[in-house]
Amino acid sequence: MSDFKDKVVVITGAGGGLGRAHAIEFAKRGAKVVVNDLGGSGDGVGQSDMADQAVEEIRALGGEAIANKASVSDKAGAQSIIDDAVEAFGTVDILVNNAGILRDKSFKNMDLADWDLVMNVHLNGSAYVTKAAWKIMYEKNYGRIVFTSSSSGIYGNFGQANYGAAKMGMLGFMNVLAIEGLSKNIRVNCLAPAAETRLIGTIPGVKVNPDNPDPMRHPKLVSPAVLLLCDDDAPTNKTIHAGNGRFSSSATFVNEALTFGADVSYEDLLAKKEQLLDLSNAEEMSGLIRVMRMQQRQKEG
């Protein structure tokens, strides 16, 4: 039996590209899918019936799906996505926060309205929809949540200060919710995808064909990672990079702390600068790792 048979899956921004690919893969495995998409352009303008079209495609494949056309950046709209899932299917088991837009410019030339809009769709939108689903998952003692991050946030990318800040914010959000959901079987992870989508086509000088993407850059090559992060045996507090047929993980690493007394000075730290910046023996660290280590010590002690 599939881990996803009769699971209720909500995917934002699922009218096309990555979200649509995820929705189809879940539906093929027996999940009941809520396809959310405002249907706007890659830079967040306008709206359309993309969600309806994706639902029709899923139903044609024998799957079960409904459409929601609300904006994730609107609190009431975000709530309506989860309300529609509960009304149609009774609950929410899995939430994939995928909706996003691009407004690329160097920070020097960026209008702060573009900063606000990108942050509202990516970071606030993910928070609004997750907040609406969180109580349901918490009370039923089961939930799987994916935040869509990006290498542009994790590593950085010229001209994407707004997008990169929002995408790195997903990791901070994940770090906290992975801890808060640990005792309630809510597993929270991040995806950093790479694919040929219409969103990428908004970047100046980049040409894509989202209706007929390069086979090795197809959005469906990302979806296996999403399903892995949402199955019954999913990890939590992990970041997976997926795209072009390649998959990898990234994490935060910390080296051994330098210890000084209460009279430490700039000169003291400067003398140890090379050691401070040396990560050759660093270890993976997160708040969840700290919590789990503390729990282990309590069991042993």
C-alpha positions as CSV (number, residue, x, y, z in Angstrom):
1,M,0.0,0.0,0.0
2,S,1.2,3.5,-0.8
3,D,2.1,5.8,2.1
4,F,-0.1,8.4,0.4
5,K,-3.3,6.4,-0.2
6,D,-6.2,8.6,1.0
7,K,-3.9,11.1,2.5
8,V,-5.1,14.7,2.1
9,V,-2.4,16.8,0.5
10,V,-2.5,20.6,0.1
11,I,-0.1,22.1,-2.4
12,T,0.1,25.8,-2.9
13,G,1.1,27.2,-6.3
14,A,0.2,23.9,-7.8
15,G,-1.4,25.1,-11.1
16,G,1.9,24.7,-13.0
17,G,5.6,23.9,-12.7
18,L,6.8,22.3,-9.6
19,G,3.6,22.4,-7.7
20,R,1.6,20.7,-10.5
21,A,4.3,18.0,-10.8
22,H,4.1,17.3,-7.0
23,A,0.3,17.2,-7.2
24,I,0.3,14.7,-10.0
25,E,2.7,12.4,-8.2
26,F,0.7,12.4,-5.0
27,A,-2.5,11.8,-6.9
28,K,-1.0,8.9,-8.8
29,R,-0.4,7.3,-5.4
30,G,-3.9,7.6,-4.2
31,A,-3.7,11.0,-2.3
32,K,-6.6,13.5,-2.3
33,V,-5.1,16.7,-3.5
34,V,-6.0,20.4,-3.0
35,V,-4.5,22.3,-5.8
36,N,-4.1,26.0,-4.8
37,D,-3.1,28.6,-7.3
38,L,-4.0,32.2,-7.8
39,G,-3.0,31.8,-11.4
40,G,-0.9,35.0,-11.6
41,S,2.2,35.6,-13.7
42,G,5.7,34.7,-12.5
43,D,6.1,38.2,-11.0
44,G,2.7,38.0,-9.2
45,V,0.4,39.9,-11.5
46,G,-3.1,38.9,-12.4
47,Q,-4.9,35.6,-11.9
48,S,-6.2,32.7,-14.0
49,D,-7.8,29.2,-13.9
50,M,-4.5,27.3,-13.7
51,A,-5.7,25.5,-10.6
52,D,-8.8,24.2,-12.5
53,Q,-6.7,23.0,-15.4
54,A,-4.4,21.1,-13.0
55,V,-7.4,19.5,-11.3
56,E,-8.8,18.4,-14.6
57,E,-5.5,16.8,-15.5
58,I,-5.4,14.9,-12.2
59,R,-9.0,13.7,-12.6
60,A,-8.3,12.6,-16.1
61,L,-5.6,10.3,-14.6
62,G,-8.1,8.9,-12.2
63,G,-7.0,11.0,-9.3
64,E,-9.1,13.0,-6.8
65,A,-8.5,16.8,-6.5
66,I,-10.2,20.1,-5.9
67,A,-9.1,23.6,-6.8
68,N,-8.6,26.7,-4.6
69,K,-7.7,30.1,-6.2
70,A,-6.9,32.1,-3.1
71,S,-3.7,34.1,-2.6
72,V,-1.5,32.6,0.1
73,S,-0.3,36.2,1.0
74,D,-3.9,37.0,2.2
75,K,-4.6,35.7,5.7
76,A,-8.3,34.9,4.9
77,G,-7.3,33.4,1.5
78,A,-4.7,31.2,3.2
79,Q,-7.3,30.0,5.7
80,S,-9.7,29.2,2.9
81,I,-7.2,26.8,1.4
82,I,-7.2,24.6,4.5
83,D,-11.0,25.1,5.0
84,D,-11.6,23.8,1.5
85,A,-9.5,20.8,2.2
86,V,-11.4,20.0,5.4
87,E,-14.8,20.6,3.8
88,A,-14.0,18.3,0.8
89,F,-11.8,15.6,2.4
90,G,-12.3,16.0,6.2
91,T,-8.7,16.8,7.3
92,V,-5.2,17.8,6.2
93,D,-2.3,15.3,6.4
94,I,0.4,16.9,4.2
95,L,1.1,20.6,3.3
96,V,3.6,21.5,0.6
97,N,4.2,25.3,0.6
98,N,5.3,25.9,-3.0
99,A,3.7,29.1,-4.1
100,G,6.1,31.8,-5.1
101,I,7.0,34.7,-7.4
102,L,10.1,36.5,-8.5
103,R,10.9,40.2,-8.6
104,D,14.6,40.2,-9.4
105,K,16.8,43.3,-9.3
106,S,20.1,44.2,-7.6
107,F,19.5,45.5,-4.1
108,K,20.7,48.9,-5.1
109,N,18.0,49.2,-7.7
110,M,15.2,47.2,-5.9
111,D,12.0,49.0,-5.0
112,L,11.0,48.1,-1.5
113,A,7.5,47.3,-2.8
114,D,9.1,44.4,-4.6
115,W,10.8,43.4,-1.4
116,D,7.5,43.4,0.5
117,L,5.6,41.5,-2.2
118,V,8.2,38.7,-2.5
119,M,8.4,38.3,1.3
120,N,4.6,38.3,1.6
121,V,4.1,35.6,-0.9
122,H,7.0,33.3,0.1
123,L,7.6,33.7,3.8
124,N,4.3,35.2,5.1
125,G,2.3,33.1,2.7
126,S,3.9,29.9,4.0
127,A,3.3,31.0,7.6
128,Y,-0.4,31.8,6.9
129,V,-1.2,28.5,5.3
130,T,0.9,26.5,7.8
131,K,-0.8,28.3,10.7
132,A,-4.2,27.3,9.3
133,A,-3.1,23.6,9.0
134,W,-1.0,23.4,12.2
135,K,-3.9,23.0,14.7
136,I,-5.4,20.2,12.7
137,M,-2.1,18.3,12.5
138,Y,-1.3,19.0,16.1
139,E,-4.7,17.6,17.3
140,K,-4.6,14.5,15.1
141,N,-0.9,13.7,16.1
142,Y,0.2,13.6,12.4
143,G,1.5,16.0,9.9
144,R,4.0,16.5,7.1
145,I,5.1,20.0,6.1
146,V,7.5,21.0,3.4
147,F,8.7,24.6,2.9
148,T,10.2,25.4,-0.5
149,S,13.5,27.1,0.0
150,S,16.2,27.7,-2.7
151,S,19.9,27.7,-3.3
152,S,19.5,31.4,-3.8
153,G,18.8,31.7,-0.1
154,I,21.0,29.0,1.2
155,Y,24.1,30.0,-0.9
156,G,23.1,33.4,-2.3
157,N,22.5,34.6,-5.9
158,F,23.0,38.1,-7.5
159,G,19.9,40.1,-7.9
160,Q,17.7,38.1,-5.5
161,A,18.0,39.8,-2.1
162,N,14.3,39.7,-1.5
163,Y,13.8,36.1,-2.8
164,G,17.0,34.9,-1.1
165,A,16.0,36.4,2.3
166,A,12.6,34.8,2.1
167,K,14.0,31.4,1.1
168,M,16.6,31.4,3.9
169,G,13.8,32.3,6.2
170,M,12.2,29.0,5.4
171,L,15.1,27.2,7.1
172,G,14.6,29.2,10.3
173,F,10.9,28.5,10.2
174,M,11.6,24.8,9.7
175,N,14.1,24.7,12.5
176,V,11.5,26.0,15.0
177,L,8.5,24.0,13.8
178,A,10.5,20.8,13.7
179,I,11.1,21.2,17.5
180,E,7.5,22.3,18.2
181,G,6.0,19.4,16.2
182,L,8.4,16.7,17.4
183,S,6.1,15.3,20.1
184,K,3.0,15.4,17.8
185,N,4.5,13.4,14.9
186,I,4.6,16.6,12.7
187,R,7.7,16.4,10.6
188,V,8.9,19.6,8.9
189,N,11.5,19.8,6.2
190,C,12.8,22.1,3.4
191,L,13.1,21.5,-0.3
192,A,15.6,23.5,-2.5
193,P,14.5,22.7,-6.0
194,A,16.0,23.4,-9.5
195,A,13.8,23.1,-12.6
196,E,12.8,24.8,-15.8
197,T,9.6,26.7,-14.9
198,R,7.9,29.9,-15.9
199,L,9.1,31.5,-12.7
200,I,12.7,31.1,-13.8
201,G,11.7,32.7,-17.1
202,T,11.1,36.1,-15.3
203,I,14.9,36.4,-14.6
204,P,16.4,38.8,-17.1
205,G,18.3,37.1,-19.8
206,V,17.0,33.6,-18.9
207,K,14.9,31.7,-21.6
208,V,12.8,28.7,-20.7
209,N,10.0,26.7,-22.2
210,P,7.8,25.7,-19.3
211,D,5.3,23.9,-21.5
212,N,8.0,21.7,-22.9
213,P,11.0,21.8,-20.5
214,D,14.3,20.1,-21.1
215,P,13.8,16.5,-19.9
216,M,16.7,16.8,-17.4
217,R,15.3,20.1,-16.0
218,H,11.7,18.9,-15.8
219,P,9.9,19.8,-12.6
220,K,8.8,16.2,-12.1
221,L,12.5,15.3,-11.3
222,V,12.1,17.3,-8.1
223,S,8.9,15.6,-6.9
224,P,10.6,12.3,-5.6
225,A,12.3,14.4,-2.9
226,V,9.0,16.0,-1.9
227,L,7.3,12.6,-1.5
228,L,10.3,11.3,0.5
229,L,9.9,14.3,2.9
230,C,6.2,13.6,3.3
231,D,5.9,9.8,3.6
232,D,5.2,8.0,6.9
233,D,8.9,7.5,7.6
234,A,9.8,11.1,6.7
235,P,12.8,12.7,8.4
236,T,12.4,16.1,10.1
237,N,14.5,19.2,10.1
238,K,16.2,18.3,6.9
239,T,16.9,20.3,3.7
240,I,17.1,18.4,0.5
241,H,18.3,19.8,-2.8
242,A,16.7,18.3,-5.9
243,G,16.8,18.9,-9.6
244,N,18.3,17.7,-12.9
245,G,18.2,14.2,-11.6
246,R,20.4,15.0,-8.7
247,F,19.7,15.0,-4.9
248,S,21.7,16.1,-2.0
249,S,21.3,17.5,1.6
250,S,22.7,20.6,3.3
251,A,22.9,21.5,6.9
252,T,24.3,24.0,9.4
253,F,27.7,23.1,10.8
254,V,29.4,24.7,13.8
255,N,33.0,24.4,15.0
256,E,34.3,24.2,18.5
257,A,33.8,27.4,20.4
258,L,36.8,29.5,21.6
259,T,36.5,30.1,25.3
260,F,37.7,33.3,26.9
261,G,37.2,35.0,30.3
262,A,35.0,37.9,31.2
263,D,37.8,40.3,30.2
264,V,38.0,39.1,26.5
265,S,39.0,41.9,24.1
266,Y,39.1,42.4,20.3
267,E,42.8,41.8,20.4
268,D,42.3,38.4,22.0
269,L,39.8,37.4,19.3
270,L,42.0,38.7,16.6
271,A,44.9,36.6,17.7
272,K,42.7,33.5,17.3
273,K,41.0,34.6,14.1
274,E,42.3,31.7,12.0
275,Q,41.0,29.2,14.5
276,L,37.7,30.9,14.8
277,L,37.1,30.7,11.1
278,D,38.4,27.2,10.6
279,L,35.5,24.8,9.9
280,S,37.6,21.7,9.1
281,N,36.4,19.9,12.2
282,A,32.9,21.4,12.4
283,E,29.9,19.3,13.3
284,E,26.2,19.5,12.2
285,M,24.1,21.4,14.7
286,S,20.5,22.5,15.0
287,G,18.0,23.3,17.7
288,L,16.5,19.9,17.1
289,I,19.8,18.1,17.6
290,R,20.2,20.0,20.9
291,V,16.8,19.0,22.1
292,M,17.3,15.3,21.1
293,R,20.7,15.3,22.9
294,M,19.1,16.8,26.0
295,Q,16.3,14.2,25.9
296,Q,18.9,11.4,25.6
297,R,20.9,12.7,28.5
298,Q,17.7,12.8,30.6
299,K,17.0,9.2,29.7
300,E,20.5,8.1,30.6
301,G,20.7,10.2,33.8
